[in-house]
């Protein structure tokens, strides 16, 4: 190392090199070959000069590395390079929050709330015992032993506690425990509790609707869409309250009710009792989750005379002034058809309706015939399941072979079972001028209301309104009268079929009506399942005593709310619209004359 | 400061002041100061998490900063020959300790790297790197001067021995750094290009072998190449930290990354800097390291003594490579490799050893006025 700046190696005075060189030239192999390569690539430069040149390369390489680091620093810090992309890889994009469900006025019926859960990765927990003890202080409701067991397990994910409060989150955070994490979760909340339960259904922890609207519109709700229902929460509330009152009063095992807009076919309220709290559906007994309004099908009894009478009038087999001889029961085979309020005489059409004559109704149906009756009921959608937007819809039951006995019993609502919703929906065209519209649970804007399918003449509809009013004014449904709201409708009491035929004391008592009948806006149906008579009703549990008053109370509450102006029924205008002109049949007898 | 020493002051300190690279010295002192700040920011979270005193790591680190600075300054006052001698003595001593590690070392996290001497736990491999750089430079320079192939045997054997000892611990990271120092020096000492290609192939083969031999290397490389294949928890949190820090950082003490990455005060301290002090601070740190390293190489290029050139290049390769690996790891430019950021990461052995290394480098880059080197 005497002279680093020594001239090229040819002239180098190095003894080693000098002695090593000659044998290299001599054999030209082995070490000396490498040595020659070494010397040749120096190209006459000194070792220091070679080092300097190569150091420039090292300098350049480090410069590139440092610039790359600076570039990545800017990329990550400012542009988030790698951060989002890696998070996307790490976990799936968060699905949109389940959509809200609102009533027609925007009231919240179902909402999704964000909550937080604590979980742990036991592999990353340093000291399971210690961690469990600290967590137990924050969550005394989780047993210490459970926490230790979970945190010491071999799994990679264990819940510590779900749905914690912000305060608890803060406390866990300040513990700073490694391996303990928070998870954002959502929870479905039903602020109205059981009030809308049968309509809404509920959804599970995995954001899947398991019944009612939640299930019907599951796909739309999952994408975050808000569903606005036709329900009016206030009407729903009132209907439910009145049904609970009646159910308690008459010790019924269940009740159902529907309020339908007669013009748009929107369902304003739909109640089935008993109901449940969708916030905690697991605790609900099966019966409480059974929707009597849509899934249950019942023999409705005399309310069917609405359709039978409309059919008779529409078919022209009778008229408002026509009538039938109801002086004797009809015997057909082993059956005998009687009247509950037997008059044992010829009865006019309004009388048959007003006094709910089975005999008259049966004869009217026979005149129309099996085919005509069937066709008419089909047009009223009484022979097919409802298309309402809930999965729980019951299939109507009716005879396959439509024999004369069936024609006659169906005339007064026996031998055919339909759901309350179907009955209410079929009543709408009878009062609204004859137009069928599919009932819906979704809010319809005015321009969305379908034109409707005409299934009877406006004249028949007008006659039916008069007849329904008649029932309330002087027939079986006088308890359904509400001053100022021009109510009308029809009672129906049917014995439930049990083992061994009809059961005298197990009834379905219902009332279907509409108001105000001079300008029908709403159809209301109420039904009590197995009501028991009480002293105030003189032991009666028939529709006129239990269902009709309930209907009246519902109407008297929702009428003002829905903005139906009360009118004076005694004014000549209303009286004329509602008047039943019982002109005597040519050659026939007036009822009063007998 | 410039008035402290007269130009005519011929005392050791006076001469040192006028010959030392004062800019690099200032940069190194700044890095050490930043290190103190960052250890304050990062380590209390780790200390409390593993049940130690809040300032446990801070105390242990700060108590070693003055000695490290003193050692660096003292060593930087040595002349070239003394540097070589000290390095040789230190190297032999370290080698002995390294041989003792498998026998009496303490096993921590699956590797034996530490040795207890008089109450201090020492990591000999840290001290091996700077002393090795000087000793290898000396052997290469000698071999180059002789010009015979045989003369290159000692430096090659030296590397083989050291690499074997480090791999036995096992400590792949230190082996890589040591090999990089050695390879750079070999390259500068005129390693034929053909051999370099062979060497590069051998190095790649070595890494492939390591990939297949050591399970933790396999998983780390797998995770780098395919983030889905395993847990990329640490580097994900690290990247998030930089992103959250943005331009100016969340503010001192406001970071979260230090609470979730286990050895954040050592292996991911750059991410703490990014989260709490922001990108600009990180760029300043990077600039300081670049300044020291590139300026060191530039000085070495102007050097006329091959030994000095090789030693300086080796020392700055070590310094620069450790910094680059640390920063690149935290920024996911390469597989996660636990590497200390010189003077900044926690670690007493690392701090003192880097002090010695920088002392060597400063000593060797001092101006030597026309003196003929022995």
Interface residues (C-beta under 8 A of the other chain):
Chain A: X1 X4 X5 X9 X12 X14 X16 X17 X20 X31 X32 X34 X35 X37 X38 X39 X41 X42 X47 X48 X50 X51 X52 X54 X55 X56 X58 X59 X62 X63 X65 X66 X68 X69 X70 X72 X73 X74 X76 X77 X78 X80 X82 X83 X86 X87 X89 X90 X126 X176 X178
Chain B: X45 X48 X49 X50 X141 X142 X144 X145 X146 X147 X148 X149 X150 X151 X184 X187 X188 X189 X190 X192 X193 X194 X227 X228 X232 X236 X239 X240 X242 X243 X245 X246 X247 X259 X260 X262 X274 X278 X279 X282 X283 X286 X289 X290 X293 X294 X297 X298 X300 X301 X303 X304 X305 X306 X307 X309 X310 X313 X317 X320 X324 X327 X328 X331 X332 X333 X373 X374
